[in-house]
Amino acid sequence: MASDSPDPLMTLCTDYCLYNLEGTLCYLLDNETLRLHPDIFLPSEICDRLVNEYVELVNADTIFEHNENFFTLFSDPRSTRLARIHLREDIVQDQDLEAIRKQDLVELFLTNCEKLTAKSLQTLGSFSPTLVSLSLFGCTNIFYEEKNPGGCEDNLNLTPKDFVKDFTFEGFHRLRFLNLGQITKWVNVESLLRPLASLTALDLSGIQLNDIFFLTQWKDSLASLVLYNMDLCEEHVQAIAQLRKLRHLDISRDRLSSYYKFKLTQRVLNLFVENLVNLTSLDISGHIMLENCSSSSEDEKVGQTSISPEMSSITPFRNLKQPLQFLGLFETSLCHLSHIPAYKVTGGKSEEQVLNAIEAYTEHRPEITSRAINNLFDITRIEHCNQHLRALKLVITALKCHKYDKNIQVTGSATLFYLTNAEYRLEQSIKLRRQVVQVVLSGMESYQEVTVQRNCCLTLCNFSIPEEVEFQYRRVNELLLNILNPTRQDESIQRIAVHLCNALVCQVDNDHKEAVGKMGFVMTMLKLIQKKLLDKTCDQVMEFSWSALWNITDETPNNCEMFLNYSGMKLFLECLKEFPDKQELHRNMLGLLGNVAEVEELRPQLMTSQFISVFSNLLDSEADGIEVSYNACGVLSHIMFDGPEAWMISEPRREEVVDRMWAAIQRWDVNSRRNINYRSFEPILRLIPQGISPVSQHWATWALFNLVSVYPDKYCPLLIKEGGLLLLSDMIKMASARPETKEMGRKVIEHCNNFMDENMDTSR
């Protein structure tokens, strides 16, 4: 089972400080600009965590707001020390790097920071004396002059004449690791890199170079080379074969990105194996083999798999001295072979290979990752996922890393649905399931696409609502209400979203209901109902909408008032008329009106001949067992409780309605199993100690007798806790109470006393 242990103290403190900068590390200068307290000194271990976690929070948590002055907090190396920072996406701008230019950075990873321009190239020079690792992956505009001072021009409008031609890594004497993946095609890589004397790792992903022979200047030092999506030729292969110190070689490609002339051959693989004797990691994913590199089919029938090089099904790898640590074979035919001489293999044959692919390619190759996640989706949908905790964590990471990538959001959110269902739930920690909720909500916020929205809503249905999402209660409600905009045409999403909304307002405290009501919940549900009425359709959306209104108005007077103010009673009458035979609908509507009737200030609005006649007629309903009749009687019981002087209508007469109420109650089976859930008896108990309306008193007593008889374990303790037995005892002594009411009250007390006796602990 995944651990539910708390995060390390360092993580908790870092997050707390970032969410409360002004109250912890900083103060406001002139009520505008954050400044670090003058008596604070933070070592690099803390500063690095603060910066890296800040970037993660800005990208992953919509509640966390980006502060434009944040990086200025680290401008003075006398009070703050930065060493290793990872910055990503468009929150990072030229002025942010400029703010920390005095820091002695050892490691700087910039990923997809598209707002950086050539100004940041000048800043990089400030880090040259100390920088060991540098990544500019996806910083597509950093080699261009800034044309628009307020931001960055679209890359499509940039031309070679705006390109900075005179920048090189002159002076970066300590630089060992360099990632230039996905940078502009205008960069002269050879002249850019020439000053670097001792490169050990180089990533040129997505760059097309006709000649890479210049790489041989590092043949005695280069240990890692990534040429992803470079269309190779014979000259490339010969140059690579001279890099005899290589331990990791990646010549993989995106099979779908474009047409490649190069085809991988047995001779090329033999050349690599023979010359690159230190190789422990090789990625040839996406390649088409020009000739058969695998052993005969007879050799494949051995049965057991093996990673021993001498048994390799891939013939060139039989000359390896030991198995590779990593071998990328994703979207190649070779991944389906039995004997692959590598400890970790990416591919599509097995769950293990697919998970390895997601793990290897998530950060920098979303196009590959989305297809690997799609393979995982097929596994989780059709088969059983054996490493579901690992799979879940990998999908969460991919969704967080690529929140604006449509393919990953679609496939990832669909896979989450299967990975969080009941089959796997018991092994998932609270912490892990909370991470799922957060990444699902971020996906709904970041990508307004029908399939993503549907997948995310379905995934939320795998959670206990509201318990498991209460920590993000306001956020999830806002997103669902946005989805329920009636102008949207996707019925399936509306149906799921209104179901979730209903669950979210069931069994939560009144403060939550009040807050959701103010967010527009009541109006949204009424608009949905109105639209369904216009379409003359009574479906799940209609029924769930009324049910949601029933739940959100429970003991919440403000929401009851909203219902009346937004013409809720008009819709109630129209629904009764349009759908006379819909029992579930009637039960939900009457339950809601019971909540409205409990609010003394609102009852006068129910006192019209039309409304009272409707409630009276519903007393005779046999729909949904006794529920419709019971709820109608409940509404009238609260109205009767206000006394004869509040009866402001001539028809129907009060006495006539009272007689119909008595007759209805006498017809009900006191052993009826109920489709209702009381969190408190307070609205019922207030009808007990009074003599102005004996029928209301009898309805309340009958309700208690039914509930403690049928559900004693749940409702006997609740009635005892809320002082109901004392109220019933006093009622039995009242002269105004009817004999049958007193007798029923005695039975309620007897049931509760018996329950207490049976559950008394007699152990010593």
PyMOL commands that set and color helices and strands:
alter all, ss='L'
color gray80, all
select helices_A, chain A and resi 9-19+44-60+70-74+89-91+94-99+118-127+155-157+160-162+189-193+213-218+234-241+266-275+299-302+309-311+315-319+333-336+351-361+366-382+388-401+406-419+422-425+430-446+450-460+467-483+491-504+510-518+521-534+540-552+557-565+568-578+583-597+600-606+609-618+627-640+644-646+654-667+682-685+694-710+712-721+724-732+739-758
alter helices_A, ss='H'
color red, helices_A
select strands_A, chain A and resi 26-29+33-36+84-88+107-111+133-135+177-179+201-203+224-226+248-250+281-283+324-328+342-346
alter strands_A, ss='S'
color yellow, strands_A
deselect
rebuild
show_as cartoon
